[in-house]
Amino acid sequence: MHALLVLLALGLRSVPAHAQSSLSKVWVPDLGNGTYKNPVLYADYSDPDVVRVGEDFYLTSSSFNAVPGLQILHSKDLVNWSIIGAVFEQQPPLARYREPQHGNGVWAPAIRYHNQEFYIYYPDPDLGIFVTKAKNPAGPWSTPVCVKQATGWIDPCPLWDEDGKAYLVHGFAGSRAGIKTILAISPISPDGQRLTGRDALVFDGHKDQPTLEGPKFYKRNGYYYIFAPAGGVPTGWQLVLRSKNVYGPYEERIVMDQGKTSVNGPHQGAWVNTSTGEDWFLHFQDQGPYGRVVHLEPMVWKNDWPIIGEDPDGDGKGQPVLTHRKPTIKGPAPTRATPPTSDEFSGNTLGLQWQWHANPQDYWAYLNGPRGYLRLYSVQQPEGTKNLWQVPNLLLQKLPAEAFSATTKLTFTPRVEGEKVGLLIMGLDYAYLSVANVGGKLQLSQSTCLNADKLTAETSTPAVEVPAAKAGQPLYLRVAVKAGAKCQFSYSLDGQSFQPLGAEFQAREGKWIGAKVGLFSTRPAKFNDSGNADFDWFRIE
């Protein structure tokens, strides 16, 4: 235990707030007329949780192996969201997460505000339950403390009661614990830093609520409520449990399902109210390669049970809305905002949308704000690497909409045979367009890997040689993504005329995450120096 906490202490650095980029060119949920459309976050913010403090809302979500981890988003109205920071730049324990840990790391977190501090509880399903605190949600956040060293404890959420006592509800991961679909509650210390008693089983969903998980804990009108999805991620529904006693017995009711809509499996999320007295619920929808996108639903209480979404037949079970009036807030309507996607690389910090696929080394990437570029040095692939599934230096971001194009302008200066830089769509299947140094010449090709998690080999198109006169001059790489996550790569030598290269690629989700788009720079062999690629900009349109 002590060794684990030492590793945690070594691994944390605060993440400063970053200026919000311009409005998305591909998905803006605020329709500008007092209404919004779902999803309010058309990106993979899986397992979202939200808290309101005064007139401000803060959201966090699962980040798994990606860093910076536990990104923090801010909104004034639950519709317009900006990224303001993250809990850590490197995931603890440092050594474990220097290598890609697909599907591991930070699972569903909970964010709360108590005694003028923000708390985030998160599970690492292989290590236990952790808590971190901050005075400012943009950071810095404290070194995570392990409140329960365990295998298979997941989805923790705290509740501070009026009498000063505190509790933690959680679920179990069948893949680790060998049991699932049950919820348990433990007493915790008033400061939230340690368990003070044994776990107590409060609900078993095996009879009617299969794959019960993701509990969120609340108290209202003398009732304890546990909001928890069941039925599986793509196909499930939203369950609510209530009891007058924190340890039950709990009554159960399904309060939202797909109904007659196209929104499958309205799943795990967060109840939050506004200072004007309205109730709202944010949840995710699994969209396969696009990940788990976030929807906002109106919510009302009837006979001390919530109804989420619209209830056209009046049976007390809601269904998702596609469009709706925006939440009523105090003060003027906020400026329309979206999480950043494009990056001009004109500062000395990356846009907060970017995440590495493993804990980064300092020399992987450098920004030169005055000169306006991001420099990626080629990194030697780990020994025995079969494909990019095993490569840590992938700089990626979430897919931002159903249809978009991502284009980057770069200049490649190789120094080693086999150095390669590319524009990548990453998932269980992946594809990329790259320029490589082969025999002292630059060659363009598209590479594809199916079932990358099984360490299958890549296949590549015949190479296209970059004209000698263009060596050292800018190249433009593009991927166009259309509905269904079908991707076409192309390149240009002048930024105007783009030539398709390779067949259309069907993007596929990763391990518990959506596909991602981004950049990489690698070399196959050990050498005492490195070539580099300078990226002038990366634009989503």
C-alpha positions in Angstrom: 0.0 0.0 0.0 2.8 2.4 1.0 4.6 1.7 -2.3 1.5 2.4 -4.3 1.0 5.8 -2.6 4.6 6.8 -3.1 4.1 6.1 -6.8 1.0 8.1 -6.8 2.7 11.0 -5.1 5.4 11.1 -7.7 3.0 11.1 -10.6 1.0 14.3 -10.3 1.4 17.7 -11.8 -1.3 20.4 -12.0 -2.7 21.3 -15.3 -3.3 25.1 -15.9 -6.5 26.4 -17.4 -6.2 26.9 -21.2 -7.9 29.5 -23.4 -10.9 28.1 -25.1 -10.6 27.7 -28.9 -13.1 29.0 -31.4 -16.5 27.5 -31.8 -16.7 24.0 -33.4 -17.2 24.0 -37.2 -18.9 20.6 -37.1 -21.3 20.4 -34.1 -22.8 23.2 -32.0 -25.6 22.1 -29.7 -26.9 25.6 -28.9 -29.3 26.4 -31.7 -29.1 30.1 -30.9 -32.9 30.5 -30.5 -33.3 29.4 -26.9 -33.2 25.7 -27.7 -30.6 23.0 -28.0 -30.1 19.8 -29.8 -28.7 16.5 -28.5 -26.0 15.4 -28.0 -24.8 18.5 -26.1 -21.3 16.9 -26.2 -20.9 15.0 -29.5 -17.7 13.3 -28.3 -16.6 10.4 -26.1 -17.1 11.8 -22.6 -18.0 8.4 -21.2 -19.7 8.0 -17.8 -20.3 11.7 -17.3 -20.8 13.2 -13.8 -21.8 16.8 -13.1 -21.9 19.1 -10.1 -23.3 22.6 -9.8 -21.6 25.2 -7.6 -23.4 28.6 -7.6 -24.2 29.4 -11.2 -21.5 27.1 -12.6 -21.6 23.5 -13.7 -18.5 21.2 -13.8 -18.3 17.8 -15.6 -15.8 15.0 -15.6 -15.8 11.6 -17.2 -13.9 8.4 -17.7 -10.4 8.9 -19.2 -9.1 5.3 -19.0 -5.4 5.2 -20.2 -5.4 8.7 -21.8 -3.5 11.6 -20.3 -4.0 14.3 -19.3 -6.6 12.3 -17.4 -9.9 13.3 -15.8 -10.6 16.3 -18.0 -12.7 19.0 -16.4 -15.4 20.8 -18.4 -17.3 23.9 -17.4 -20.7 25.3 -18.4 -23.1 28.0 -17.4 -26.2 26.4 -18.8 -25.5 22.6 -19.3 -25.5 23.2 -23.1 -22.3 25.2 -23.9 -19.2 23.4 -22.5 -15.5 24.3 -22.4 -12.5 22.3 -21.2 -10.8 24.1 -18.4 -8.3 21.6 -17.1 -7.5 18.0 -16.0 -6.7 16.3 -12.8 -3.3 14.9 -13.8 -0.8 15.1 -16.7 0.6 11.7 -15.9 -1.4 8.8 -14.6 -0.3 7.1 -11.4 1.4 4.7 -10.8 3.8 6.2 -13.4 5.6 3.0 -14.4 2.4 1.1 -15.0 1.0 3.8 -17.3 4.1 4.5 -19.3 2.9 1.7 -21.5 -0.6 1.7 -23.2 -3.1 0.2 -20.9 -6.1 -0.1 -23.2 -9.4 -0.2 -21.2 -7.6 0.2 -17.9 -7.0 3.3 -15.7 -9.7 5.8 -14.8 -13.2 4.3 -15.0 -16.4 6.1 -14.1 -15.7 9.0 -11.7 -17.9 11.1 -9.5 -17.4 14.8 -8.9 -18.9 16.6 -5.8 -18.5 19.8 -3.9 -18.2 19.7 -0.1 -16.9 22.1 2.6 -15.8 24.5 -0.2 -13.7 21.9 -2.0 -14.2 19.8 -5.1 -13.8 16.1 -4.7 -13.4 13.5 -7.5 -13.7 9.8 -6.6 -12.5 7.5 -9.4 -11.8 3.7 -9.7 -8.8 2.0 -11.2 -10.4 -1.4 -11.5 -7.1 -3.2 -10.9 -5.9 -1.0 -8.0 -8.8 0.4 -6.0 -10.8 3.5 -5.3 -9.1 6.9 -5.2 -10.0 10.4 -4.2 -8.5 13.8 -5.2 -9.5 17.3 -4.1 -9.1 20.9 -5.4 -10.2 24.4 -4.4 -10.3 25.4 -8.1 -11.8 22.8 -10.5 -9.3 23.9 -13.2 -6.5 22.7 -10.8 -4.2 22.0 -9.2 -5.7 18.8 -7.8 -4.3 17.0 -4.9 -2.3 13.7 -5.2 -4.9 10.9 -5.3 -5.4 9.0 -2.1 -6.3 5.3 -2.2 -9.4 5.0 0.0 -9.8 1.3 -0.8 -7.1 -1.0 -2.2 -9.2 -3.5 -4.1 -9.6 -5.4 -7.4 -13.0 -5.0 -9.1 -14.4 -2.1 -7.1 -15.8 0.4 -9.6 -18.0 3.5 -10.1 -17.7 5.1 -6.6 -19.9 8.0 -5.6 -19.9 9.7 -2.2 -22.8 11.2 -0.2 -22.4 13.6 2.8 -25.5 13.3 5.0 -27.1 16.1 7.1 -25.9 14.5 10.3 -22.3 14.7 9.3 -21.9 11.1 8.3 -20.6 10.1 4.9 -21.0 7.1 2.7 -19.6 5.7 -0.6 -21.7 3.6 -3.0 -20.0 1.5 -5.7 -20.4 -1.4 -8.1 -18.3 -4.3 -9.1 -16.5 -5.2 -12.4 -17.2 -8.8 -13.3 -14.0 -9.0 -15.3 -12.0 -8.4 -12.1 -14.2 -9.3 -9.1 -15.9 -12.3 -10.7 -19.3 -10.8 -9.7 -21.3 -7.9 -11.0 -24.9 -6.4 -11.0 -24.7 -5.6 -7.2 -24.3 -2.3 -5.4 -22.7 -1.8 -2.0 -22.3 1.0 0.4 -19.4 1.7 2.8 -19.2 4.3 5.5 -16.4 6.8 5.0 -14.7 9.4 7.2 -16.2 12.9 7.1 -13.2 14.2 5.2 -13.8 11.5 2.6 -10.2 10.1 2.8 -10.8 6.6 4.2 -13.4 3.9 4.8 -14.5 3.5 8.4 -16.5 0.3 8.2 -17.3 -2.8 6.2 -19.1 -2.9 2.9 -22.9 -3.5 3.0 -24.9 -5.0 0.1 -27.8 -2.7 -0.7 -29.2 -4.0 -4.0 -28.8 -7.1 -6.2 -30.1 -6.6 -9.7 -29.7 -10.1 -11.0 -33.5 -10.8 -11.1 -34.6 -7.8 -13.2 -31.7 -5.3 -13.6 -28.9 -7.1 -15.4 -25.5 -5.4 -15.7 -26.3 -2.9 -13.0 -23.5 -0.4 -12.6 -22.6 3.3 -12.5 -24.4 4.3 -9.3 -24.8 8.0 -8.4 -25.9 8.8 -4.8 -28.3 11.7 -3.8 -30.6 12.7 -1.0 -33.9 14.5 -1.4 -37.0 15.0 0.7 -35.9 12.4 3.2 -35.2 9.8 0.6 -31.8 8.3 -0.3 -31.6 7.9 -4.1 -29.3 5.8 -6.2 -29.4 6.5 -9.9 -27.9 3.5 -11.7 -28.1 2.2 -15.3 -28.9 -1.4 -16.1 -29.4 -3.6 -19.1 -26.0 -3.1 -20.7 -24.3 -0.1 -22.3 -25.8 -0.2 -25.9 -29.2 -1.5 -24.9 -30.0 -0.5 -21.3 -32.1 1.8 -19.4 -32.0 4.2 -16.4 -32.9 2.7 -13.0 -33.6 4.7 -9.8 -33.6 3.2 -6.4 -35.0 5.0 -3.3 -35.2 4.3 0.4 -35.7 6.2 3.7 -32.7 4.3 5.1 -29.2 4.7 3.6 -28.7 0.9 3.7 -32.2 0.1 2.3 -34.3 -1.8 1.6 -34.5 0.1 -1.7 -37.5 0.4 -4.0 -36.8 0.3 -7.7 -38.3 2.0 -10.8 -37.1 2.4 -14.4 -37.4 6.1 -15.1 -36.0 6.3 -18.7 -35.4 4.0 -21.6 -35.1 4.4 -25.4 -38.9 4.4 -25.9 -39.8 5.3 -29.5 -36.6 7.3 -30.1 -33.4 6.5 -31.9 -31.3 7.1 -28.8 -30.2 3.6 -27.8 -29.3 2.6 -24.2 -29.7 6.0 -22.5 -27.1 5.2 -19.9 -25.1 6.3 -16.9 -25.2 9.9 -16.0 -25.9 12.7 -13.5 -28.9 14.5 -12.0 -28.2 18.2 -11.4 -30.5 21.2 -10.6 -30.2 24.8 -11.6 -30.3 27.8 -9.2 -33.7 28.6 -10.7 -35.1 25.3 -9.4 -35.1 23.2 -12.6 -33.9 19.6 -12.7 -31.9 18.1 -15.5 -30.1 14.8 -16.3 -27.0 14.2 -18.4 -26.3 10.7 -19.7 -24.4 9.0 -22.4 -25.4 7.1 -25.5 -23.1 4.5 -27.0 -22.5 5.4 -30.7 -19.9 2.7 -31.5 -16.9 4.3 -33.2 -18.0 7.7 -32.1 -17.8 6.6 -28.5 -20.2 7.5 -25.7 -21.7 10.9 -26.5 -23.5 13.1 -23.9 -27.2 14.0 -23.9 -29.1 16.5 -21.8 -32.6 15.6 -20.6 -35.3 17.6 -18.8 -36.3 16.0 -15.5 -39.3 16.4 -13.2 -40.3 14.8 -9.9 -43.7 13.1 -9.4 -44.6 11.5 -6.1 -40.9 11.6 -5.1 -39.8 9.7 -8.2 -37.9 11.3 -11.1 -39.1 11.2 -14.7 -36.3 11.8 -17.2 -36.8 13.1 -20.7 -40.3 13.4 -22.2 -43.2 11.1 -21.1 -45.7 11.1 -23.9 -47.9 8.3 -22.5 -47.7 9.4 -18.9 -46.6 6.1 -17.5 -43.8 7.7 -15.4 -41.0 6.4 -17.7 -39.4 9.0 -19.9 -37.6 8.8 -23.2 -34.8 11.0 -24.6 -35.4 14.3 -26.3 -33.8 15.3 -29.6 -34.3 19.1 -29.1 -35.6 21.1 -26.2 -35.6 24.5 -24.6 -32.4 25.4 -22.8 -32.2 25.3 -19.0 -33.4 28.5 -17.4 -30.5 30.2 -15.6 -29.9 33.5 -13.8 -28.1 36.2 -15.7 -27.5 36.6 -19.4 -27.3 33.6 -21.7 -23.6 32.5 -22.1 -21.8 32.8 -25.4 -22.0 29.7 -27.5 -19.1 27.4 -26.7 -17.8 23.9 -27.5 -14.8 21.9 -26.5 -11.8 22.8 -28.7 -10.9 20.6 -31.7 -8.6 22.6 -34.1 -5.2 23.7 -32.9 -3.0 26.4 -34.5 -0.1 25.4 -32.2 0.5 29.2 -31.6 1.0 28.9 -27.8 3.4 27.0 -25.5 0.8 24.5 -24.4 -1.3 22.0 -26.4 -5.0 22.5 -26.6 -6.8 20.7 -23.8 -8.5 18.4 -26.2 -5.3 16.5 -26.8 -4.4 13.3 -24.9 -1.5 10.9 -25.1 -2.2 7.2 -25.2 0.2 6.6 -22.3 2.3 8.7 -19.8 4.4 10.9 -22.1 8.2 11.6 -22.0 9.1 15.3 -22.2 11.0 14.9 -25.5 8.2 13.4 -27.5 6.7 16.8 -28.3 7.7 20.5 -28.1 5.7 23.6 -28.9 7.2 26.7 -30.2 4.6 29.4 -29.8 6.5 32.3 -31.3 7.2 30.3 -34.4 3.8 28.6 -34.4 4.4 24.9 -34.7 4.3 21.6 -32.8 7.4 19.5 -33.2 7.1 15.8 -32.8 10.4 13.8 -32.6 10.4 10.3 -33.8 10.3 7.8 -30.9 11.7 4.3 -31.1 8.9 1.7 -31.1 9.1 -0.6 -28.1 11.0 -3.8 -28.7 8.9 -6.5 -30.2 6.2 -4.0 -31.4 3.7 -5.6 -33.8 1.6 -2.6 -34.5 0.5 0.8 -33.0 -1.7 -0.8 -30.3 1.6 -1.2 -28.4 3.0 2.3 -29.1 2.6 4.9 -26.3 3.4 8.2 -28.2 0.1 8.6 -30.0 -1.2 12.2 -29.6 -5.0 11.9 -30.1 -8.4 13.6 -29.5 -12.0 12.4 -29.5 -14.0 12.3 -32.7 -16.0 15.6 -32.6 -19.1 14.9 -34.7 -20.7 12.4 -37.1 -19.1 13.9 -40.2 -16.0 16.1 -40.3 -12.6 16.4 -41.9 -9.2 16.6 -40.1 -6.4 18.3 -42.0 -2.8 19.0 -40.8 0.1 20.9 -42.4 3.5 19.5 -41.7 7.2 19.6 -42.7 9.1 16.4 -42.2 12.9 16.4 -41.5 14.0 12.7 -41.1 17.4 11.7 -39.9 17.0 7.9 -39.6 16.0 5.2 -42.1 12.4 4.1 -41.5 11.2 7.2 -39.6 7.5 7.8 -40.1 5.0 10.5 -39.3 1.3 10.1 -39.8 -2.3 11.2 -39.4 -4.2 8.4 -37.6 -7.7 7.1 -36.9 -7.1 4.8 -33.9 -9.3 2.0 -32.5 -9.5 -1.8 -32.3 -9.1 -1.4 -36.1 -7.0 1.6 -37.2 -5.7 3.3 -40.3 -3.3 6.1 -41.0 -1.8 8.2 -43.8 2.0 8.5 -43.3 5.1 9.9 -44.9 8.2 7.8 -44.3 11.9 8.1 -44.9 12.8 5.1 -47.2 16.2 5.0 -48.8 16.6 8.8 -48.3 13.4 9.5 -50.1 10.0 10.5 -48.7 7.2 8.1 -49.4 3.4 8.4 -48.8 1.2 5.5 -48.1 -2.0 4.4 -46.2 -1.6 1.6 -43.7 -4.5 -0.4 -42.1 -4.6 -2.8 -39.2 -7.6 -4.9 -38.4 -8.0 -6.4 -34.9 -5.0 -4.4 -33.7 -5.6 -5.6 -30.1 -4.8 -9.1 -31.3 -1.4 -7.7 -32.5 -2.1 -8.4 -36.2 0.2 -6.9 -38.8 -0.5 -3.8 -40.8 -1.1 -3.8 -44.5 -0.1 -0.8 -46.7 -0.9 0.6 -50.1 1.9 0.9 -52.7 4.0 4.0 -51.8 3.7 7.3 -53.5 7.1 9.1 -53.7 7.1 12.8 -52.8 8.8 14.7 -55.7 12.4 15.6 -54.9 11.7 19.3 -55.4 9.1 19.1 -52.6 11.4 17.4 -50.0 11.6 19.8 -47.1 8.5 21.6 -48.2 5.1 21.4 -46.5 2.8 18.4 -46.9 -0.9 18.3 -46.1 -2.5 15.2 -44.8 -6.3 14.8 -44.5 -8.9 12.3 -43.3 -12.6 12.9 -44.2 -15.0 11.1 -42.0 -18.6 10.7 -43.1 -21.7 9.3 -41.5 -21.1 5.8 -40.1 -17.5 6.7 -39.4 -16.3 5.8 -42.9 -12.9 7.5 -43.4 -11.1 8.5 -46.6 -7.5 9.7 -46.4 -5.9 12.1 -48.9 -2.8 14.3 -49.3 -1.8 17.5 -50.9 1.5 19.2 -51.9 0.0 22.7 -52.1 -2.9 22.6 -49.6 -5.4 23.1 -52.4 -5.7 19.9 -54.5 -6.0 16.7 -52.4 -5.4 13.2 -53.9 -7.1 10.3 -52.2 -4.8 7.5 -51.1 -6.0 4.0 -50.1 -9.5 2.5 -49.8 -12.2 3.9 -47.5 -11.6 2.7 -44.0 -14.4 1.8 -41.5 -13.5 3.3 -38.1 -14.0 1.1 -35.1 -14.2 1.9 -31.4 -11.3 1.2 -29.0 -11.4 -0.6 -25.6 -14.3 1.0 -23.8 -13.7 4.2 -25.8 -14.6 5.6 -29.2 -12.2 5.9 -32.1 -9.7 8.8 -31.9 -8.0 11.0 -34.5 -4.5 12.4 -34.2 -0.8 12.3 -34.9 2.3 10.1 -34.3 6.0 10.0 -35.1 8.0 6.8 -34.8 11.2 5.1 -35.9 11.9 1.3 -35.9 15.4 1.1 -34.6 17.6 2.5 -31.8 19.7 5.5 -32.7 21.3 8.3 -30.8 19.4 11.0 -32.6 15.9 11.7 -34.0 14.3 13.3 -37.0 11.2 15.5 -36.5 8.0 16.7 -38.0 6.8 20.2 -37.5 3.1 20.7 -37.5 1.9 24.2 -38.5 -1.7 23.5 -37.6 -4.4 20.8 -37.1 -7.9 21.8 -38.3 -11.3 20.1 -37.8 -13.8 21.3 -40.4 
